[in-house]
Amino acid sequence: MSHTETATAQLNGVNVAALLGAREALEQAPEAAEFTWKATSEWKDGVHTRMTMDGFFGLGENQARSRSFTIDTDHPACFAATDKAPTPVEVALSGLAGCLTAGVATVAENRGIKLRSVTATIEGDMSLFGILGIDSNTRNGFRAVRVNFHVDADASDEDIRALVAQSQKRSAVFDLFTNPTNVFVTVD
């Protein structure tokens, strides 16, 4: 089966032909590749917060989403909180798992590999000593993150490992976790 036939068949529901077309177009207009993702956070009560995402800047202009999306965060009862939603760090972990999993599907589609199932289990280790001010030398964030994939596909173990490796190489969220990012916090 040719690359074009594979992309058209969409073995895994990923429109690789459109992605490759976008890549070509962006190579010709690199300024359109600059995106600014946006979210608004609103405190609800206690440590319960709601984030709303409904637009972003990309392709040279502001883009509106077809609908608004919300994600709530909270903390569990053992932190004297209401446990109405996952913690912010769990949302961050789920973002990493989601980005890597989407990458596996995209790479598999591009390589003509039919996926039957993909499951990622993700864990992040941290100590609360930093967050709670018990030890100023303890990092506030994760000291280690582990992602374990189980992929059932029409492919060899070696090809499956290559799918995951390529997904990791291209993942924006993996990059966020593994490289420093300048973050600027201001108050109006």
C-alpha positions in Angstrom: 0.0 0.0 0.0 1.4 3.4 -0.9 1.8 6.3 1.5 -1.1 8.1 -0.1 -3.4 5.1 0.2 -2.4 4.6 3.8 -3.2 8.2 4.6 -6.5 8.1 2.8 -7.6 4.8 4.5 -7.0 6.3 8.0 -6.2 3.1 9.8 -6.4 4.9 13.1 -8.5 7.9 12.4 -5.6 10.4 11.9 -5.6 12.5 8.7 -1.9 12.3 8.0 -2.4 13.7 4.5 -3.8 16.9 6.0 -1.0 17.1 8.5 1.6 16.7 5.8 -0.1 19.3 3.7 -0.1 21.7 6.7 3.6 21.0 7.2 4.4 21.9 3.6 2.3 25.1 3.8 4.0 26.1 7.1 7.4 25.6 5.6 6.5 28.2 3.0 5.0 30.6 5.6 7.0 30.0 8.8 5.3 33.0 10.6 2.0 31.1 10.5 3.6 28.3 12.6 3.8 30.6 15.6 1.0 29.7 18.0 0.0 31.1 21.4 -2.2 28.8 23.4 -4.5 30.4 26.0 -6.5 29.5 29.1 -8.3 31.6 31.7 -8.3 30.4 35.3 -11.0 31.3 37.7 -10.9 30.6 41.4 -14.1 28.9 42.6 -13.6 28.2 46.4 -10.9 26.8 48.6 -8.4 25.3 46.2 -11.0 24.5 43.5 -10.2 26.3 40.3 -11.8 26.2 36.8 -9.8 26.8 33.6 -11.5 27.7 30.3 -10.0 27.3 26.9 -11.9 28.8 23.9 -9.4 30.3 21.6 -5.8 30.6 20.6 -3.6 32.5 18.2 -2.2 30.7 15.2 -1.9 30.7 11.5 -1.4 34.5 11.8 -4.6 35.4 13.6 -6.8 34.7 16.6 -8.7 31.4 16.3 -12.0 30.7 18.0 -12.7 27.1 19.1 -16.0 25.6 18.1 -16.9 25.5 21.8 -15.4 26.3 25.2 -13.6 23.6 27.1 -13.2 23.6 30.9 -10.9 21.7 33.2 -11.4 21.9 37.0 -8.6 21.3 39.5 -8.9 20.7 43.3 -7.1 18.6 45.9 -8.1 15.5 47.7 -9.7 15.4 51.1 -6.4 14.3 52.8 -5.2 17.9 51.9 -8.3 19.3 53.7 -9.8 20.1 50.3 -13.2 19.2 48.7 -11.8 16.7 46.1 -14.1 18.1 43.3 -11.5 17.5 40.6 -8.0 16.2 39.9 -5.0 18.1 41.2 -3.2 20.4 38.9 -0.2 17.9 38.8 -2.6 15.1 37.7 -3.9 17.3 34.9 -0.3 18.0 33.9 0.5 14.3 33.8 -2.7 13.6 31.8 -1.6 16.2 29.3 1.7 14.4 28.8 0.0 11.0 28.4 -2.5 12.5 26.0 0.2 14.2 23.9 2.3 11.1 23.7 -0.7 8.8 22.9 -1.9 11.1 20.1 1.7 11.0 18.7 1.7 7.2 18.8 -1.6 7.2 16.8 -0.2 9.8 14.3 3.1 8.0 13.8 1.3 4.6 13.4 -1.0 6.1 10.8 1.9 7.6 8.9 3.7 4.3 8.9 0.7 2.2 7.9 0.4 0.4 11.2 -3.1 -0.5 12.4 -3.6 0.0 16.1 -6.0 -2.1 18.1 -5.4 -0.4 21.5 -3.0 2.0 23.1 -2.9 2.5 26.9 -0.4 4.7 28.7 0.0 4.6 32.5 1.7 7.6 33.9 3.1 8.3 37.4 5.0 11.2 38.9 6.9 11.3 42.1 7.2 14.4 44.3 7.7 15.3 47.9 5.3 17.8 49.6 8.2 19.2 51.7 9.0 21.9 49.1 5.4 22.9 48.5 4.6 23.1 52.2 7.8 25.0 53.0 9.2 22.3 55.2 12.5 22.1 53.2 13.5 24.8 50.9 16.0 22.5 49.2 13.2 20.1 48.1 11.9 20.7 44.6 8.2 21.6 44.3 7.7 19.7 41.1 8.2 16.1 40.0 11.6 14.5 40.7 10.7 11.6 38.3 7.9 10.8 35.8 7.3 7.3 34.3 5.2 6.6 31.3 4.5 2.9 30.4 2.8 2.1 27.1 0.9 -1.0 26.2 0.3 -1.0 22.5 -1.6 -3.7 20.6 -0.9 -3.3 16.9 -0.2 -5.1 13.7 3.5 -4.5 14.2 6.6 -6.0 15.7 7.8 -5.1 19.2 10.7 -3.1 17.5 8.2 -1.2 15.4 6.0 -0.4 18.4 9.1 0.9 20.4 9.9 3.1 17.3 6.4 4.5 17.3 6.7 5.5 21.0 10.2 6.9 20.5 9.0 9.0 17.5 6.0 10.3 19.5 8.3 11.2 22.4 10.7 13.1 20.0 7.8 15.2 18.5 5.7 15.7 21.7 5.2 19.3 22.7 4.2 18.3 26.3 7.2 15.9 26.6 9.4 18.9 25.7 7.6 21.0 28.4 8.4 18.4 31.0 12.0 17.9 30.0 13.3 21.3 29.1 13.3 24.6 31.0 10.6 27.1 29.9 10.5 30.8 30.6 7.4 31.6 32.6 6.5 35.2 33.4 3.9 35.8 36.1 2.4 39.4 36.5 -0.3 41.0 38.5 -2.7 43.7 37.0 
